Amino acid sequence: MCIRPGSLGQRSAGPKEARGGQISGMLQLCKVTSALFISNARSACSDELLQQEAVTLCINVSKKQPFPGSAAVAKLRVPVYDDPAEDLYAHFDRCADAIQREAELGGRGVVYCKNGRSRSAAVCAAYLMKHRGLSLGDALQKVKTARHEIDPNSGFRSQLQRYEQELKKRRGRRER
């Protein structure tokens, strides 16, 4: 479900109407879980939207995109470009744990990159895999249900596959 300013939680238009994370030029945050949203940079920097959805953490998965102006929001930058050669894997645990900590404190986070398609989707999937126990396929489907246009690049998909295997190993060690 995507939330627009003043929409009071009403569902936005369908995927055919969505263009680059915006509907008819409108801003939106797309709800992945009760404590996690995914968005593009323009929408994530809307103080009105952040306040409306009680967002307390912004994870900016880019080197150049701005942060919102609100001082009431915690900020975390993951400095990577949307390039398959970039190492996003190194940031999966830190981001997933930050989202989980915020949720446990009653807060809500938004993960965003320039277009809200590749980097931010990969980070959201990593969170769902680590803290919700979802498989990679199920995690990507859950993020895609929230934001239809997501499409992590091939390098980030490979890194997510590697992360999924790492999480399985960690869980196996805990069960012994």
CORCOR-V212579 format. One record per pair of residues at least 4 apart in sequence whose ideal C-beta (glycine too) atoms are under 8 Angstrom apart, sorted by the first residue. I is the first residue (numbers start at 1). J is the second residue. D is the distance in whole Angstrom. If there is no record, write none. Layout:
I | J | D
I | J | D
This chain:
1 | 9 | 7
1 | 11 | 5
1 | 12 | 7
1 | 30 | 7
1 | 31 | 5
1 | 146 | 7
2 | 11 | 7
2 | 12 | 4
2 | 18 | 8
2 | 23 | 8
2 | 28 | 4
2 | 29 | 7
2 | 30 | 4
2 | 31 | 7
2 | 146 | 7
2 | 147 | 7
3 | 7 | 6
3 | 9 | 6
3 | 10 | 8
3 | 12 | 7
3 | 28 | 6
3 | 29 | 5
3 | 30 | 8
3 | 31 | 6
3 | 37 | 8
3 | 49 | 7
3 | 52 | 7
3 | 53 | 6
4 | 10 | 8
4 | 12 | 6
4 | 23 | 7
4 | 26 | 5
4 | 27 | 6
4 | 28 | 5
4 | 49 | 8
5 | 26 | 8
5 | 27 | 6
5 | 46 | 7
5 | 48 | 5
5 | 49 | 5
5 | 52 | 6
6 | 52 | 8
7 | 12 | 7
12 | 18 | 8
12 | 23 | 5
12 | 26 | 8
12 | 28 | 6
13 | 17 | 4
13 | 18 | 7
13 | 23 | 5
13 | 24 | 8
14 | 18 | 7
14 | 148 | 8
15 | 148 | 4
15 | 149 | 7
17 | 23 | 6
17 | 24 | 8
18 | 22 | 8
18 | 23 | 6
18 | 148 | 6
18 | 149 | 6
19 | 23 | 7
20 | 40 | 7
20 | 115 | 6
20 | 116 | 8
20 | 149 | 7
21 | 28 | 7
21 | 30 | 8
21 | 39 | 6
21 | 40 | 4
21 | 42 | 8
21 | 43 | 6
21 | 115 | 6
21 | 116 | 4
21 | 117 | 8
21 | 147 | 7
21 | 149 | 7
22 | 26 | 6
22 | 27 | 7
22 | 28 | 7
22 | 40 | 7
22 | 42 | 7
22 | 43 | 7
23 | 28 | 7
27 | 42 | 6
27 | 43 | 4
27 | 46 | 5
27 | 49 | 6
28 | 39 | 7
28 | 43 | 5
28 | 49 | 8
29 | 37 | 4
29 | 38 | 8
29 | 39 | 5
29 | 43 | 6
29 | 44 | 7
29 | 49 | 6
29 | 53 | 6
29 | 55 | 7
29 | 110 | 6
30 | 37 | 6
30 | 38 | 5
30 | 39 | 6
30 | 116 | 8
30 | 146 | 4
30 | 147 | 4
31 | 36 | 8
31 | 37 | 6
31 | 146 | 6
32 | 36 | 4
32 | 37 | 6
32 | 38 | 6
32 | 124 | 5
32 | 128 | 7
32 | 142 | 6
32 | 143 | 6
32 | 146 | 5
32 | 147 | 8
33 | 103 | 8
33 | 128 | 8
33 | 132 | 8
34 | 103 | 8
34 | 108 | 8
35 | 99 | 7
35 | 102 | 7
35 | 103 | 4
35 | 107 | 7
35 | 108 | 5
35 | 109 | 7
36 | 99 | 6
36 | 103 | 7
36 | 108 | 7
36 | 109 | 6
36 | 110 | 8
36 | 111 | 7
36 | 124 | 6
36 | 127 | 7
37 | 53 | 7
37 | 55 | 7
37 | 108 | 7
37 | 109 | 7
37 | 110 | 4
37 | 111 | 7
37 | 146 | 8
38 | 110 | 7
38 | 111 | 5
38 | 112 | 7
38 | 116 | 6
38 | 120 | 5
38 | 121 | 7
38 | 124 | 5
38 | 143 | 6
38 | 146 | 6
38 | 147 | 5
38 | 150 | 7
39 | 43 | 4
39 | 44 | 4
39 | 110 | 5
39 | 111 | 8
39 | 112 | 5
39 | 116 | 5
39 | 120 | 7
39 | 147 | 8
40 | 44 | 7
40 | 112 | 6
40 | 113 | 7
40 | 114 | 7
40 | 115 | 5
40 | 116 | 4
40 | 117 | 8
41 | 45 | 6
41 | 60 | 7
41 | 62 | 7
41 | 65 | 4
41 | 66 | 7
41 | 112 | 5
41 | 113 | 7
41 | 114 | 5
41 | 115 | 8
41 | 116 | 8
42 | 46 | 7
43 | 49 | 6
43 | 112 | 7
43 | 116 | 7
44 | 49 | 8
44 | 50 | 8
44 | 58 | 6
44 | 60 | 8
44 | 68 | 7
44 | 110 | 5
44 | 112 | 4
45 | 66 | 6
45 | 67 | 7
45 | 68 | 5
45 | 69 | 7
46 | 50 | 7
46 | 68 | 7
47 | 51 | 6
47 | 68 | 6
47 | 69 | 6
47 | 70 | 5
48 | 52 | 6
49 | 53 | 6
49 | 55 | 8
50 | 55 | 4
50 | 58 | 7
50 | 68 | 6
50 | 70 | 6
50 | 73 | 6
50 | 110 | 7
51 | 55 | 8
51 | 70 | 7
53 | 108 | 6
53 | 110 | 8
54 | 107 | 8
54 | 108 | 6
55 | 73 | 6
55 | 107 | 8
55 | 108 | 5
55 | 109 | 7
55 | 110 | 5
56 | 72 | 7
56 | 73 | 6
56 | 74 | 6
56 | 102 | 6
56 | 105 | 8
56 | 107 | 3
56 | 108 | 6
56 | 109 | 7
57 | 73 | 7
57 | 74 | 5
57 | 75 | 8
57 | 76 | 7
57 | 98 | 6
57 | 99 | 7
57 | 102 | 4
57 | 107 | 6
57 | 108 | 7
57 | 109 | 4
57 | 110 | 7
58 | 67 | 6
58 | 68 | 6
58 | 73 | 5
58 | 74 | 7
58 | 75 | 5
58 | 76 | 7
58 | 109 | 7
58 | 110 | 6
58 | 112 | 7
59 | 76 | 5
59 | 78 | 7
59 | 95 | 6
59 | 98 | 7
59 | 99 | 7
59 | 109 | 6
59 | 110 | 7
59 | 111 | 5
59 | 112 | 7
59 | 120 | 8
59 | 123 | 6
60 | 65 | 6
60 | 66 | 8
60 | 67 | 6
60 | 75 | 7
60 | 76 | 7
60 | 77 | 5
60 | 78 | 7
60 | 112 | 6
60 | 113 | 8
61 | 78 | 4
61 | 80 | 6
61 | 88 | 8
61 | 91 | 8
61 | 95 | 8
61 | 111 | 6
61 | 112 | 7
61 | 113 | 4
61 | 119 | 4
61 | 120 | 5
61 | 122 | 8
61 | 123 | 6
62 | 77 | 8
62 | 78 | 8
62 | 79 | 7
62 | 80 | 7
62 | 81 | 8
62 | 112 | 8
62 | 113 | 5
62 | 114 | 6
62 | 119 | 7
63 | 79 | 5
63 | 80 | 7
63 | 81 | 6
64 | 114 | 8
65 | 112 | 7
65 | 113 | 7
65 | 114 | 6
67 | 73 | 8
67 | 75 | 5
67 | 77 | 8
68 | 73 | 6
68 | 75 | 8
74 | 102 | 7
76 | 94 | 8
76 | 95 | 7
76 | 98 | 6
78 | 88 | 7
78 | 91 | 5
78 | 95 | 6
78 | 119 | 7
78 | 123 | 7
80 | 86 | 4
80 | 87 | 7
80 | 88 | 5
80 | 91 | 7
80 | 119 | 6
81 | 86 | 5
82 | 86 | 8
82 | 113 | 7
82 | 114 | 7
82 | 115 | 8
82 | 118 | 5
82 | 119 | 6
82 | 153 | 6
83 | 153 | 7
83 | 155 | 7
84 | 153 | 5
84 | 154 | 5
84 | 155 | 3
84 | 156 | 7
84 | 158 | 8
85 | 155 | 6
86 | 155 | 7
86 | 156 | 8
87 | 91 | 8
87 | 159 | 8
88 | 92 | 7
88 | 119 | 7
88 | 122 | 6
88 | 123 | 7
88 | 155 | 8
88 | 156 | 5
88 | 159 | 6
89 | 159 | 4
89 | 162 | 6
89 | 163 | 6
91 | 95 | 5
91 | 123 | 7
92 | 96 | 6
92 | 123 | 7
92 | 126 | 4
92 | 130 | 7
92 | 159 | 8
92 | 163 | 5
93 | 97 | 6
93 | 130 | 7
94 | 98 | 6
95 | 99 | 6
95 | 111 | 7
95 | 123 | 5
95 | 126 | 7
95 | 127 | 7
96 | 100 | 6
96 | 123 | 8
96 | 126 | 5
96 | 127 | 4
96 | 129 | 8
96 | 130 | 4
96 | 131 | 6
97 | 101 | 6
97 | 130 | 8
98 | 102 | 6
98 | 109 | 7
99 | 103 | 6
99 | 109 | 5
99 | 111 | 7
99 | 127 | 5
99 | 131 | 7
100 | 104 | 6
100 | 127 | 7
100 | 130 | 8
100 | 131 | 5
101 | 105 | 6
102 | 107 | 4
102 | 108 | 7
102 | 109 | 5
103 | 107 | 7
103 | 108 | 7
103 | 109 | 7
111 | 120 | 5
111 | 123 | 5
111 | 124 | 5
111 | 127 | 8
112 | 116 | 6
112 | 120 | 5
113 | 117 | 7
113 | 118 | 7
113 | 119 | 4
113 | 120 | 4
116 | 120 | 5
116 | 121 | 8
116 | 147 | 6
116 | 149 | 7
116 | 150 | 7
117 | 121 | 6
117 | 149 | 6
117 | 150 | 6
117 | 151 | 5
117 | 152 | 8
118 | 122 | 7
118 | 150 | 8
118 | 151 | 6
118 | 152 | 5
118 | 153 | 5
118 | 156 | 6
119 | 123 | 7
119 | 152 | 8
119 | 156 | 7
120 | 124 | 6
120 | 150 | 8
121 | 125 | 6
121 | 140 | 7
121 | 143 | 5
121 | 144 | 8
121 | 147 | 7
121 | 150 | 4
121 | 151 | 7
121 | 152 | 5
122 | 126 | 6
122 | 152 | 4
122 | 156 | 4
122 | 157 | 8
122 | 159 | 7
122 | 160 | 6
123 | 127 | 7
124 | 128 | 7
124 | 139 | 8
124 | 143 | 5
125 | 129 | 6
125 | 136 | 7
125 | 139 | 4
125 | 140 | 5
125 | 143 | 6
125 | 152 | 7
125 | 160 | 6
126 | 130 | 6
126 | 139 | 8
126 | 160 | 7
126 | 163 | 6
127 | 131 | 6
127 | 132 | 7
128 | 132 | 5
128 | 134 | 5
128 | 138 | 8
128 | 139 | 4
128 | 142 | 6
128 | 143 | 7
129 | 133 | 8
129 | 134 | 6
129 | 135 | 7
129 | 136 | 6
129 | 139 | 5
129 | 160 | 8
129 | 163 | 7
129 | 164 | 6
129 | 167 | 6
130 | 163 | 8
130 | 167 | 6
132 | 139 | 8
134 | 138 | 4
134 | 139 | 4
134 | 142 | 7
135 | 139 | 7
135 | 164 | 7
136 | 140 | 6
136 | 160 | 5
136 | 161 | 6
136 | 163 | 8
136 | 164 | 5
137 | 141 | 6
138 | 142 | 6
139 | 143 | 7
139 | 160 | 8
140 | 144 | 6
140 | 150 | 7
140 | 152 | 7
140 | 160 | 8
141 | 145 | 6
142 | 146 | 7
143 | 147 | 6
143 | 150 | 5
144 | 148 | 6
144 | 150 | 5
152 | 156 | 4
152 | 157 | 5
152 | 160 | 7
153 | 157 | 7
154 | 158 | 6
155 | 159 | 6
156 | 160 | 6
157 | 161 | 7
158 | 162 | 7
159 | 163 | 6
160 | 164 | 6
161 | 165 | 7
162 | 166 | 6
163 | 167 | 6
164 | 168 | 7
165 | 169 | 7
166 | 170 | 6
167 | 171 | 6
168 | 172 | 6
169 | 173 | 7
170 | 174 | 7
171 | 175 | 6
172 | 176 | 7
